[in-house]
Amino acid sequence: MFDFLIALITVGCILGAVYLLFFDEDKDTSIQKRLSQVKDGIGEESSGPEADNSANKIYEALSKREKAKKLNVLDMLKDQSEYRIPILGFILSRFKFTQIVKDLMKKADVKMPVDLFFMIINFCVLPFVAIALLKNNIFILLTGIFAGAIPFAVLHMKFKKRLKEFGQYFPDSLGVISNSLRAGHSLLSSFQMVASESPYPVNKLFKTVSDEISLGKEVRDALEDMVNHMPDSEDLRFFITAVLIQKEIGGNLAEILDTLNFTIREREKIHGLIKTQTAQAQLSGIVLGLAPVAIAVMVTLMNPKYMEPLFETTIGNIALFSSFLMSFTGFMIIQKITKIRV
């Protein structure tokens, strides 16, 4: 009964961590909704009460937009990863690892206090540690370490998802910027247009940059700071380099962005072709990595006594850990072989 209770608490903590990390999306769709409301209000050609309602909708949408601008500035001025518990924050701030976690949360766009994140990790690990000490089983302790790594894995997955979405919508944003520059708008106005019309996460990144420039930050510093929000995006690095070079030596930035847009789209086509060609090998790696785990779980459920030596004895624990380690190593080797850089 005690083991069941501990396991139930552990599962609840893990599910809570996944919920807090996955469903804390800050996808800024409010701008799109407000713009659609304004367009719907303007597009209605009516009179009387309907015209008054349309005017009220437009006024409410514009007032919400101005309020959102003020909130954006306030969000920039405050630390999104501030500590909720001062004493715990004072302790964690003395470790360099805390700053690494804060940077990872910033990349994943997770607005959660760092001390709360570490508390989730402790709630995931401590039940397994308690059971391991009571039963003197190292395998349960290793399981606890694996459970403690789940929040970090979730952060990494959120960052990869955000990076993928950014790469998907970024070429369209380059087209918006180049067309805006051809129309005679400034670079700042082009960024603000992207922030208003592009989907998440491109809109949030350009909104942050445009707000920083509006507050008086140098354009070079604001553009270079974009890399901190999306560090693994080569397309963003190319864009920043092109803009900075154009500001130094001059040239037609709209034409440069069009060329960059074409290059990014062609490279994405090559990425899709490579992904198609290597899909079978990647699936083979996943199957080979999960097969030992699935077989071990099935045999344990069908004949627990047959698997007891692996869990109850030291030699069995070493053999079990070695088998999982070798399976994981084989999976990583196959993933490395099938990953072709373009």
C-alpha atoms as a printed R data frame, in Angstrom:
    type eleno elety resid chain resno       x       y       z
1   ATOM     1    CA   MET     A     1   0.000   0.000   0.000
2   ATOM     2    CA   PHE     A     2   2.852   2.353   0.847
3   ATOM     3    CA   ASP     A     3   4.581   1.632  -2.467
4   ATOM     4    CA   PHE     A     4   1.347   2.220  -4.343
5   ATOM     5    CA   LEU     A     5   0.875   5.571  -2.601
6   ATOM     6    CA   ILE     A     6   4.424   6.652  -3.402
7   ATOM     7    CA   ALA     A     7   4.017   5.602  -7.014
8   ATOM     8    CA   LEU     A     8   0.707   7.473  -7.252
9   ATOM     9    CA   ILE     A     9   2.275  10.647  -5.861
10  ATOM    10    CA   THR     A    10   5.193  10.287  -8.265
11  ATOM    11    CA   VAL     A    11   2.941   9.869 -11.283
12  ATOM    12    CA   GLY     A    12   0.952  12.908 -10.171
13  ATOM    13    CA   CYS     A    13   4.108  15.002  -9.839
14  ATOM    14    CA   ILE     A    14   5.339  13.940 -13.265
15  ATOM    15    CA   LEU     A    15   1.984  14.678 -14.879
16  ATOM    16    CA   GLY     A    16   1.916  18.038 -13.104
17  ATOM    17    CA   ALA     A    17   5.378  18.866 -14.427
18  ATOM    18    CA   VAL     A    18   4.368  17.927 -17.966
19  ATOM    19    CA   TYR     A    19   1.179  19.997 -17.671
20  ATOM    20    CA   LEU     A    20   2.954  23.068 -16.333
21  ATOM    21    CA   LEU     A    21   5.639  22.897 -19.000
22  ATOM    22    CA   PHE     A    22   3.601  21.858 -22.026
23  ATOM    23    CA   PHE     A    23   0.395  23.808 -21.454
24  ATOM    24    CA   ASP     A    24   2.073  27.047 -20.386
25  ATOM    25    CA   GLU     A    25   2.167  28.148 -24.010
26  ATOM    26    CA   ASP     A    26   2.427  31.891 -24.440
27  ATOM    27    CA   LYS     A    27   1.432  31.905 -28.062
28  ATOM    28    CA   ASP     A    28   0.509  35.488 -28.707
29  ATOM    29    CA   THR     A    29  -2.665  34.958 -30.752
30  ATOM    30    CA   SER     A    30  -4.353  37.958 -29.166
31  ATOM    31    CA   ILE     A    31  -2.949  40.270 -31.846
32  ATOM    32    CA   GLN     A    32  -4.444  38.116 -34.582
33  ATOM    33    CA   LYS     A    33  -7.812  38.047 -32.828
34  ATOM    34    CA   ARG     A    34  -7.841  41.814 -32.322
35  ATOM    35    CA   LEU     A    35  -6.875  42.459 -35.937
36  ATOM    36    CA   SER     A    36  -9.605  40.138 -37.185
37  ATOM    37    CA   GLN     A    37 -12.112  41.926 -34.966
38  ATOM    38    CA   VAL     A    38 -11.035  45.284 -36.353
39  ATOM    39    CA   LYS     A    39 -11.267  44.001 -39.930
40  ATOM    40    CA   ASP     A    40 -14.707  42.525 -39.305
41  ATOM    41    CA   GLY     A    41 -15.858  45.772 -37.799
42  ATOM    42    CA   ILE     A    42 -14.554  47.870 -40.685
43  ATOM    43    CA   GLY     A    43 -15.910  45.482 -43.315
44  ATOM    44    CA   GLU     A    44 -19.489  45.794 -42.071
45  ATOM    45    CA   GLU     A    45 -21.380  48.414 -44.013
46  ATOM    46    CA   SER     A    46 -24.430  48.980 -41.918
47  ATOM    47    CA   SER     A    47 -26.254  51.722 -40.131
48  ATOM    48    CA   GLY     A    48 -28.151  52.164 -36.918
49  ATOM    49    CA   PRO     A    49 -27.476  49.842 -33.969
50  ATOM    50    CA   GLU     A    50 -25.258  47.550 -36.050
51  ATOM    51    CA   ALA     A    51 -22.982  50.462 -36.967
52  ATOM    52    CA   ASP     A    52 -22.761  51.470 -33.304
53  ATOM    53    CA   ASN     A    53 -21.842  47.919 -32.339
54  ATOM    54    CA   SER     A    54 -19.142  47.860 -35.007
55  ATOM    55    CA   ALA     A    55 -17.721  51.137 -33.727
56  ATOM    56    CA   ASN     A    56 -17.717  49.782 -30.184
57  ATOM    57    CA   LYS     A    57 -15.903  46.649 -31.341
58  ATOM    58    CA   ILE     A    58 -13.265  48.731 -33.113
59  ATOM    59    CA   TYR     A    59 -12.810  50.942 -30.057
60  ATOM    60    CA   GLU     A    60 -12.501  47.950 -27.729
61  ATOM    61    CA   ALA     A    61 -10.022  46.253 -30.060
62  ATOM    62    CA   LEU     A    62  -7.859  49.372 -30.289
63  ATOM    63    CA   SER     A    63  -7.950  49.923 -26.521
64  ATOM    64    CA   LYS     A    64  -6.938  46.298 -25.926
65  ATOM    65    CA   ARG     A    65  -4.094  46.733 -28.408
66  ATOM    66    CA   GLU     A    66  -2.768  49.793 -26.571
67  ATOM    67    CA   LYS     A    67  -3.061  47.945 -23.267
68  ATOM    68    CA   ALA     A    68  -1.146  45.005 -24.738
69  ATOM    69    CA   LYS     A    69   1.659  47.347 -25.820
70  ATOM    70    CA   LYS     A    70   2.019  48.604 -22.243
71  ATOM    71    CA   LEU     A    71   2.041  45.045 -20.922
72  ATOM    72    CA   ASN     A    72   4.742  44.114 -23.440
73  ATOM    73    CA   VAL     A    73   6.978  46.879 -22.122
74  ATOM    74    CA   LEU     A    74   6.339  45.769 -18.544
75  ATOM    75    CA   ASP     A    75   7.175  42.170 -19.483
76  ATOM    76    CA   MET     A    76  10.471  43.346 -20.953
77  ATOM    77    CA   LEU     A    77  11.392  45.280 -17.825
78  ATOM    78    CA   LYS     A    78  10.777  42.445 -15.377
79  ATOM    79    CA   ASP     A    79  12.487  39.081 -15.074
80  ATOM    80    CA   GLN     A    80  10.190  36.311 -16.267
81  ATOM    81    CA   SER     A    81  12.092  33.751 -14.187
82  ATOM    82    CA   GLU     A    82  11.958  35.562 -10.853
83  ATOM    83    CA   TYR     A    83  11.830  33.468  -7.703
84  ATOM    84    CA   ARG     A    84   8.545  32.868  -5.947
85  ATOM    85    CA   ILE     A    85  10.118  31.924  -2.598
86  ATOM    86    CA   PRO     A    86  12.790  34.475  -1.571
87  ATOM    87    CA   ILE     A    87  14.788  32.132   0.683
88  ATOM    88    CA   LEU     A    88  14.895  29.383  -1.911
89  ATOM    89    CA   GLY     A    89  15.773  31.939  -4.563
90  ATOM    90    CA   PHE     A    90  18.657  33.223  -2.440
91  ATOM    91    CA   ILE     A    91  20.061  29.691  -2.180
92  ATOM    92    CA   LEU     A    92  19.596  28.808  -5.846
93  ATOM    93    CA   SER     A    93  21.072  32.083  -7.092
94  ATOM    94    CA   ARG     A    94  24.455  31.059  -5.683
95  ATOM    95    CA   PHE     A    95  24.778  28.137  -8.112
96  ATOM    96    CA   LYS     A    96  25.820  28.553 -11.743
97  ATOM    97    CA   PHE     A    97  23.554  25.676 -12.719
98  ATOM    98    CA   THR     A    98  20.538  27.849 -11.869
99  ATOM    99    CA   GLN     A    99  21.506  30.339 -14.563
100 ATOM   100    CA   ILE     A   100  21.807  27.491 -17.072
101 ATOM   101    CA   VAL     A   101  18.260  26.397 -16.215
102 ATOM   102    CA   LYS     A   102  17.013  29.979 -16.531
103 ATOM   103    CA   ASP     A   103  18.576  30.251 -19.986
104 ATOM   104    CA   LEU     A   104  16.969  26.961 -21.020
105 ATOM   105    CA   MET     A   105  13.575  28.146 -19.800
106 ATOM   106    CA   LYS     A   106  14.046  31.399 -21.691
107 ATOM   107    CA   LYS     A   107  14.825  29.506 -24.906
108 ATOM   108    CA   ALA     A   108  11.782  27.287 -24.411
109 ATOM   109    CA   ASP     A   109   9.649  30.368 -23.601
110 ATOM   110    CA   VAL     A   110   8.435  28.885 -20.310
111 ATOM   111    CA   LYS     A   111   7.322  31.580 -17.882
112 ATOM   112    CA   MET     A   112   7.787  29.757 -14.617
113 ATOM   113    CA   PRO     A   113   9.768  30.710 -11.499
114 ATOM   114    CA   VAL     A   114  13.025  28.763 -11.331
115 ATOM   115    CA   ASP     A   115  12.456  27.669  -7.748
116 ATOM   116    CA   LEU     A   116   9.106  26.142  -8.757
117 ATOM   117    CA   PHE     A   117  10.867  24.225 -11.523
118 ATOM   118    CA   PHE     A   118  13.389  22.799  -9.046
119 ATOM   119    CA   MET     A   119  10.553  21.911  -6.660
120 ATOM   120    CA   ILE     A   120   8.903  19.888  -9.433
121 ATOM   121    CA   ILE     A   121  12.183  18.029  -9.971
122 ATOM   122    CA   ASN     A   122  12.425  17.251  -6.253
123 ATOM   123    CA   PHE     A   123   8.837  15.972  -6.168
124 ATOM   124    CA   CYS     A   124   9.680  13.654  -9.067
125 ATOM   125    CA   VAL     A   125  12.908  12.331  -7.489
126 ATOM   126    CA   LEU     A   126  12.258  12.141  -3.743
127 ATOM   127    CA   PRO     A   127   9.596   9.359  -3.758
128 ATOM   128    CA   PHE     A   128  11.945   7.054  -5.672
129 ATOM   129    CA   VAL     A   129  14.810   7.909  -3.309
130 ATOM   130    CA   ALA     A   130  12.613   7.053  -0.305
131 ATOM   131    CA   ILE     A   131  11.610   3.685  -1.788
132 ATOM   132    CA   ALA     A   132  15.221   2.930  -2.787
133 ATOM   133    CA   LEU     A   133  16.431   3.574   0.778
134 ATOM   134    CA   LEU     A   134  13.665   1.453   2.286
135 ATOM   135    CA   LYS     A   135  14.184  -1.494  -0.074
136 ATOM   136    CA   ASN     A   136  17.916  -1.024  -0.649
137 ATOM   137    CA   ASN     A   137  17.413  -1.207  -4.429
138 ATOM   138    CA   ILE     A   138  19.707   0.768  -6.698
139 ATOM   139    CA   PHE     A   139  17.453   0.238  -9.723
140 ATOM   140    CA   ILE     A   140  14.678   2.285  -8.098
141 ATOM   141    CA   LEU     A   141  17.219   5.017  -7.397
142 ATOM   142    CA   LEU     A   142  18.230   5.080 -11.066
143 ATOM   143    CA   THR     A   143  14.549   5.282 -11.974
144 ATOM   144    CA   GLY     A   144  14.272   8.326  -9.711
145 ATOM   145    CA   ILE     A   145  17.181   9.981 -11.501
146 ATOM   146    CA   PHE     A   146  15.440   9.297 -14.806
147 ATOM   147    CA   ALA     A   147  12.212  10.817 -13.431
148 ATOM   148    CA   GLY     A   148  14.145  13.916 -12.348
149 ATOM   149    CA   ALA     A   149  15.420  14.333 -15.902
150 ATOM   150    CA   ILE     A   150  11.889  14.391 -17.336
151 ATOM   151    CA   PRO     A   151  11.312  18.161 -16.732
152 ATOM   152    CA   PHE     A   152  14.585  18.956 -18.523
153 ATOM   153    CA   ALA     A   153  13.565  16.694 -21.406
154 ATOM   154    CA   VAL     A   154  10.218  18.492 -21.593
155 ATOM   155    CA   LEU     A   155  11.992  21.864 -21.721
156 ATOM   156    CA   HIS     A   156  14.217  20.598 -24.522
157 ATOM   157    CA   MET     A   157  11.196  19.315 -26.450
158 ATOM   158    CA   LYS     A   158   9.415  22.658 -26.069
159 ATOM   159    CA   PHE     A   159  12.487  24.485 -27.339
160 ATOM   160    CA   LYS     A   160  12.775  22.160 -30.345
161 ATOM   161    CA   LYS     A   161   9.084  22.629 -31.090
162 ATOM   162    CA   ARG     A   162   9.452  26.408 -30.865
163 ATOM   163    CA   LEU     A   163  12.524  26.297 -33.106
164 ATOM   164    CA   LYS     A   164  10.662  24.218 -35.680
165 ATOM   165    CA   GLU     A   165   7.711  26.600 -35.706
166 ATOM   166    CA   PHE     A   166  10.069  29.548 -36.063
167 ATOM   167    CA   GLY     A   167  11.786  27.963 -39.061
168 ATOM   168    CA   GLN     A   168   8.404  27.275 -40.625
169 ATOM   169    CA   TYR     A   169   7.097  30.865 -40.436
170 ATOM   170    CA   PHE     A   170  10.338  32.850 -40.677
171 ATOM   171    CA   PRO     A   171  10.591  32.876 -44.532
172 ATOM   172    CA   ASP     A   172   7.126  34.456 -44.768
173 ATOM   173    CA   SER     A   173   8.258  37.116 -42.294
174 ATOM   174    CA   LEU     A   174  11.259  37.905 -44.491
175 ATOM   175    CA   GLY     A   175   8.851  38.471 -47.371
176 ATOM   176    CA   VAL     A   176   6.809  40.863 -45.214
177 ATOM   177    CA   ILE     A   177   9.946  42.816 -44.263
178 ATOM   178    CA   SER     A   178  11.225  43.082 -47.853
179 ATOM   179    CA   ASN     A   179   7.838  44.210 -49.181
180 ATOM   180    CA   SER     A   180   7.535  46.722 -46.369
181 ATOM   181    CA   LEU     A   181  10.966  48.152 -47.164
182 ATOM   182    CA   ARG     A   182  10.045  48.444 -50.850
183 ATOM   183    CA   ALA     A   183   6.926  50.362 -49.828
184 ATOM   184    CA   GLY     A   184   9.124  52.945 -48.124
185 ATOM   185    CA   HIS     A   185   8.768  51.900 -44.486
186 ATOM   186    CA   SER     A   186  11.674  51.958 -42.076
187 ATOM   187    CA   LEU     A   187  13.274  48.828 -40.642
188 ATOM   188    CA   LEU     A   188  11.562  49.409 -37.278
189 ATOM   189    CA   SER     A   189   8.165  49.733 -38.969
190 ATOM   190    CA   SER     A   190   8.855  46.506 -40.837
191 ATOM   191    CA   PHE     A   191   9.611  44.716 -37.564
192 ATOM   192    CA   GLN     A   192   6.404  46.069 -36.040
193 ATOM   193    CA   MET     A   193   4.451  44.843 -39.044
194 ATOM   194    CA   VAL     A   194   5.918  41.351 -38.621
195 ATOM   195    CA   ALA     A   195   5.038  41.474 -34.916
196 ATOM   196    CA   SER     A   196   1.440  42.300 -35.824
197 ATOM   197    CA   GLU     A   197   0.857  39.884 -38.701
198 ATOM   198    CA   SER     A   198   3.125  36.858 -38.177
199 ATOM   199    CA   PRO     A   199   2.192  33.836 -36.041
200 ATOM   200    CA   TYR     A   200   3.934  32.645 -32.893
201 ATOM   201    CA   PRO     A   201   6.891  32.519 -32.194
202 ATOM   202    CA   VAL     A   202   8.070  34.905 -34.943
203 ATOM   203    CA   ASN     A   203   5.710  37.660 -33.811
204 ATOM   204    CA   LYS     A   204   6.947  37.544 -30.225
205 ATOM   205    CA   LEU     A   205  10.613  37.697 -31.203
206 ATOM   206    CA   PHE     A   206  10.170  40.683 -33.517
207 ATOM   207    CA   LYS     A   207   7.840  42.343 -31.038
208 ATOM   208    CA   THR     A   208  10.563  42.146 -28.399
209 ATOM   209    CA   VAL     A   209  13.145  43.611 -30.790
210 ATOM   210    CA   SER     A   210  10.891  46.437 -31.966
211 ATOM   211    CA   ASP     A   211   9.997  47.338 -28.378
212 ATOM   212    CA   GLU     A   212  13.673  47.381 -27.383
213 ATOM   213    CA   ILE     A   213  14.540  49.669 -30.304
214 ATOM   214    CA   SER     A   214  11.607  51.923 -29.446
215 ATOM   215    CA   LEU     A   215  12.891  52.209 -25.884
216 ATOM   216    CA   GLY     A   216  16.250  53.479 -27.174
217 ATOM   217    CA   LYS     A   217  18.361  50.353 -27.503
218 ATOM   218    CA   GLU     A   218  20.860  50.279 -30.342
219 ATOM   219    CA   VAL     A   219  19.726  48.374 -33.419
220 ATOM   220    CA   ARG     A   220  22.903  46.287 -33.464
221 ATOM   221    CA   ASP     A   221  22.505  45.293 -29.810
222 ATOM   222    CA   ALA     A   222  18.813  44.514 -30.230
223 ATOM   223    CA   LEU     A   223  19.455  42.320 -33.286
224 ATOM   224    CA   GLU     A   224  22.346  40.497 -31.646
225 ATOM   225    CA   ASP     A   225  20.154  39.837 -28.615
226 ATOM   226    CA   MET     A   226  17.708  37.950 -30.865
227 ATOM   227    CA   VAL     A   227  20.183  35.066 -30.996
228 ATOM   228    CA   ASN     A   228  19.771  34.543 -27.239
229 ATOM   229    CA   HIS     A   229  16.072  33.813 -27.742
230 ATOM   230    CA   MET     A   230  16.612  31.478 -30.701
231 ATOM   231    CA   PRO     A   231  20.266  30.352 -30.491
232 ATOM   232    CA   ASP     A   232  20.076  27.297 -32.774
233 ATOM   233    CA   SER     A   233  18.441  29.038 -35.736
234 ATOM   234    CA   GLU     A   234  20.953  29.473 -38.555
235 ATOM   235    CA   ASP     A   235  18.354  31.325 -40.627
236 ATOM   236    CA   LEU     A   236  18.072  33.994 -37.933
237 ATOM   237    CA   ARG     A   237  21.853  34.362 -37.827
238 ATOM   238    CA   PHE     A   238  21.939  34.882 -41.598
239 ATOM   239    CA   PHE     A   239  19.216  37.510 -41.301
240 ATOM   240    CA   ILE     A   240  21.000  39.396 -38.531
241 ATOM   241    CA   THR     A   241  24.298  39.299 -40.442
242 ATOM   242    CA   ALA     A   242  22.625  40.597 -43.620
243 ATOM   243    CA   VAL     A   243  20.953  43.501 -41.799
244 ATOM   244    CA   LEU     A   244  24.110  44.503 -39.926
245 ATOM   245    CA   ILE     A   245  26.258  44.380 -43.069
246 ATOM   246    CA   GLN     A   246  23.701  46.467 -44.963
247 ATOM   247    CA   LYS     A   247  23.740  49.070 -42.178
248 ATOM   248    CA   GLU     A   248  27.543  49.283 -42.390
249 ATOM   249    CA   ILE     A   249  28.177  49.325 -46.148
250 ATOM   250    CA   GLY     A   250  24.716  50.043 -47.583
251 ATOM   251    CA   GLY     A   251  22.886  48.239 -50.354
252 ATOM   252    CA   ASN     A   252  19.402  47.038 -51.233
253 ATOM   253    CA   LEU     A   253  18.247  45.226 -48.116
254 ATOM   254    CA   ALA     A   254  14.948  44.169 -49.695
255 ATOM   255    CA   GLU     A   255  16.778  42.346 -52.482
256 ATOM   256    CA   ILE     A   256  19.137  40.720 -49.976
257 ATOM   257    CA   LEU     A   257  16.202  39.468 -47.913
258 ATOM   258    CA   ASP     A   258  14.518  38.076 -51.013
259 ATOM   259    CA   THR     A   259  17.664  36.122 -51.847
260 ATOM   260    CA   LEU     A   260  17.890  34.886 -48.256
261 ATOM   261    CA   ASN     A   261  14.210  33.909 -48.355
262 ATOM   262    CA   PHE     A   262  14.765  31.872 -51.536
263 ATOM   263    CA   THR     A   263  17.844  30.174 -50.034
264 ATOM   264    CA   ILE     A   264  15.992  29.217 -46.842
265 ATOM   265    CA   ARG     A   265  13.067  27.734 -48.756
266 ATOM   266    CA   GLU     A   266  15.341  25.698 -51.024
267 ATOM   267    CA   ARG     A   267  17.250  24.393 -48.030
268 ATOM   268    CA   GLU     A   268  13.979  23.363 -46.386
269 ATOM   269    CA   LYS     A   269  13.140  21.364 -49.500
270 ATOM   270    CA   ILE     A   270  16.471  19.557 -49.193
271 ATOM   271    CA   HIS     A   271  15.793  18.922 -45.493
272 ATOM   272    CA   GLY     A   272  12.439  17.375 -46.368
273 ATOM   273    CA   LEU     A   273  14.046  15.134 -48.986
274 ATOM   274    CA   ILE     A   274  16.728  13.960 -46.542
275 ATOM   275    CA   LYS     A   275  14.123  13.328 -43.848
276 ATOM   276    CA   THR     A   276  12.159  11.167 -46.261
277 ATOM   277    CA   GLN     A   277  15.225   9.162 -47.278
278 ATOM   278    CA   THR     A   278  16.361   8.543 -43.684
279 ATOM   279    CA   ALA     A   279  12.925   7.884 -42.146
280 ATOM   280    CA   GLN     A   280  13.295   4.097 -42.305
281 ATOM   281    CA   ALA     A   281  16.696   4.130 -40.613
282 ATOM   282    CA   GLN     A   282  15.443   6.438 -37.866
283 ATOM   283    CA   LEU     A   283  12.423   4.208 -37.262
284 ATOM   284    CA   SER     A   284  14.744   1.202 -37.034
285 ATOM   285    CA   GLY     A   285  16.754   2.996 -34.347
286 ATOM   286    CA   ILE     A   286  13.599   3.751 -32.357
287 ATOM   287    CA   VAL     A   287  12.412   0.147 -32.582
288 ATOM   288    CA   LEU     A   288  15.818  -1.237 -31.571
289 ATOM   289    CA   GLY     A   289  15.980   1.190 -28.648
290 ATOM   290    CA   LEU     A   290  12.481   0.475 -27.324
291 ATOM   291    CA   ALA     A   291  12.367  -3.274 -27.989
292 ATOM   292    CA   PRO     A   292  14.459  -4.331 -24.911
293 ATOM   293    CA   VAL     A   293  12.403  -2.064 -22.649
294 ATOM   294    CA   ALA     A   294   9.095  -3.356 -24.000
295 ATOM   295    CA   ILE     A   295  10.196  -6.994 -23.715
296 ATOM   296    CA   ALA     A   296  11.413  -6.468 -20.134
297 ATOM   297    CA   VAL     A   297   8.086  -4.887 -19.134
298 ATOM   298    CA   MET     A   298   6.066  -7.669 -20.793
299 ATOM   299    CA   VAL     A   299   8.087 -10.466 -19.158
300 ATOM   300    CA   THR     A   300   7.830  -8.726 -15.768
301 ATOM   301    CA   LEU     A   301   4.064  -8.524 -16.061
302 ATOM   302    CA   MET     A   302   3.680 -12.156 -17.234
303 ATOM   303    CA   ASN     A   303   6.242 -13.800 -14.930
304 ATOM   304    CA   PRO     A   304   7.505 -11.508 -12.140
305 ATOM   305    CA   LYS     A   305   9.529 -14.245 -10.441
306 ATOM   306    CA   TYR     A   306  11.548 -14.807 -13.601
307 ATOM   307    CA   MET     A   307  12.690 -11.150 -13.548
308 ATOM   308    CA   GLU     A   308  13.247 -10.924  -9.788
309 ATOM   309    CA   PRO     A   309  17.021 -11.588  -9.973
310 ATOM   310    CA   LEU     A   310  17.434  -8.529 -12.181
311 ATOM   311    CA   PHE     A   311  15.702  -6.297  -9.629
312 ATOM   312    CA   GLU     A   312  16.627  -7.953  -6.338
313 ATOM   313    CA   THR     A   313  20.345  -8.747  -6.770
314 ATOM   314    CA   THR     A   314  23.320  -6.452  -7.320
315 ATOM   315    CA   ILE     A   315  24.571  -8.409 -10.344
316 ATOM   316    CA   GLY     A   316  21.077  -8.285 -11.840
317 ATOM   317    CA   ASN     A   317  20.907  -4.513 -11.342
318 ATOM   318    CA   ILE     A   318  24.271  -4.089 -13.049
319 ATOM   319    CA   ALA     A   319  23.191  -6.306 -15.955
320 ATOM   320    CA   LEU     A   320  19.901  -4.461 -16.301
321 ATOM   321    CA   PHE     A   321  21.580  -1.058 -16.238
322 ATOM   322    CA   SER     A   322  24.214  -2.202 -18.749
323 ATOM   323    CA   SER     A   323  21.576  -3.505 -21.146
324 ATOM   324    CA   PHE     A   324  19.628  -0.240 -21.037
325 ATOM   325    CA   LEU     A   325  22.853   1.718 -21.470
326 ATOM   326    CA   MET     A   326  23.865  -0.311 -24.523
327 ATOM   327    CA   SER     A   327  20.395   0.031 -26.047
328 ATOM   328    CA   PHE     A   328  20.491   3.785 -25.538
329 ATOM   329    CA   THR     A   329  23.999   3.979 -27.007
330 ATOM   330    CA   GLY     A   330  22.910   2.054 -30.101
331 ATOM   331    CA   PHE     A   331  19.909   4.318 -30.514
332 ATOM   332    CA   MET     A   332  22.080   7.450 -30.293
333 ATOM   333    CA   ILE     A   333  24.580   6.035 -32.817
334 ATOM   334    CA   ILE     A   334  21.817   5.328 -35.334
335 ATOM   335    CA   GLN     A   335  20.371   8.813 -34.795
336 ATOM   336    CA   LYS     A   336  23.815  10.344 -35.324
337 ATOM   337    CA   ILE     A   337  24.360   8.394 -38.549
338 ATOM   338    CA   THR     A   338  20.972   9.367 -39.999
339 ATOM   339    CA   LYS     A   339  21.354  13.047 -39.091
340 ATOM   340    CA   ILE     A   340  22.736  14.773 -42.182
341 ATOM   341    CA   ARG     A   341  23.640  18.430 -41.881
342 ATOM   342    CA   VAL     A   342  22.805  20.702 -44.804
